[in-house]
Amino acid sequence: MITGQEWAKRIRTEVAKAVLGQDAIIERLLVALLANGHVLIEGMPGLAKTLVIRSIGSALGVKCDRIQFTPDLLPSDVVGTMIFQPKTGEFSVHKGPIFSNLVLADEINRAPAKVQSALLEAMQERQVTIGGQTFNLPKPFFVMATQNPVEQDGTYALPEAQMDRFLFKLSVDYPSAEEETIMMERWGQVTKQPSITAVSSGEELLELRKFVDEIYVSPQIKAYILELVRSTRTLTIPDASGARVLNFGSSPRACLALYQAGRAMAWLRESDHVAPEHVQDVFFEVMRHRVGLSYEAEAEGATPEKVLRKLLDEKPVPTSTGKAA
């Protein structure tokens, strides 16, 4: 039986041909694949957000389609439409790029709400409706989206309903000076562009998810996850002065996300059960886009990470989490 480390090493080795560093981001992407979740990657331009996603898709050996989101994009450009056939006098279905294993939604916040809504059914139910007909999406299916955190002109904030459908929101930072130097030396020539070989497959990924489902989660860990998520909702209650920390807390999807991602992280690190550190390692990625800061909190310099860090530090950590003897 293949282990989590063996599978991850295969993928990492291929992705490293095109992407330097970003080990934490790549690990979280592998966790999301194992947990059957979608990912939103946020970072400044030029930080290889698109490249790392395409490299993961190539190494995984799945069909990957890129959708460049723009203000004039239409829902039919994403999911497909009905086309009239003059020879038969009937309409036929033309499927859009959403019918792929890996959908790269590039600069997703550049499309208006009408287009964003086209992704809701696909991301949640893994199906789309065209002309009154419902079509299942291929398996595996996952959306990996990118967005720029600072550019405001020509962008649209993602609705909470869509944000909640992303398992993770990852933040990409600048590489180190050493890594940038290696980039210049390695890819500073047109003739040395990297080529990535498929070292896995969609079928293998579906089989690996069965191993993830066998990871044990103790009642203590379940209670720990529940307490972390539900605590965000108490922060929406105004204090004596009428101020509150959050406008909204995390939905039940956050519980499922921590549960699934914790199991995937445990399997990837070759543990037979979920430990507190597995939950803590994915806590910020799961939660940062599922809480909404109040105006008062923002005015005081609060960020989702600061609020979540305080919450995580205050909650008691379970001690007994393994299988009973």
QUIHU-V234517 format. One record per helix or strand. SS is the DSSP state (H for helix, E for strand). FROM is the first residue (numbers start at 0). TO is the last residue. If there is no record, write none. Layout:
SS_FROM_TO ; SS_FROM_TO
This chain:
H_3_14 ; H_22_33 ; E_37_41 ; H_48_59 ; E_63_67 ; H_74_78 ; E_79_84 ; E_89_94 ; E_101_105 ; H_107_109 ; H_112_124 ; E_126_129 ; E_132_135 ; E_141_146 ; H_159_162 ; E_165_170 ; H_176_186 ; H_189_191 ; H_201_212 ; E_215_215 ; H_218_233 ; E_245_247 ; H_251_267 ; E_272_272 ; H_275_286 ; E_291_292 ; H_294_298 ; H_303_313
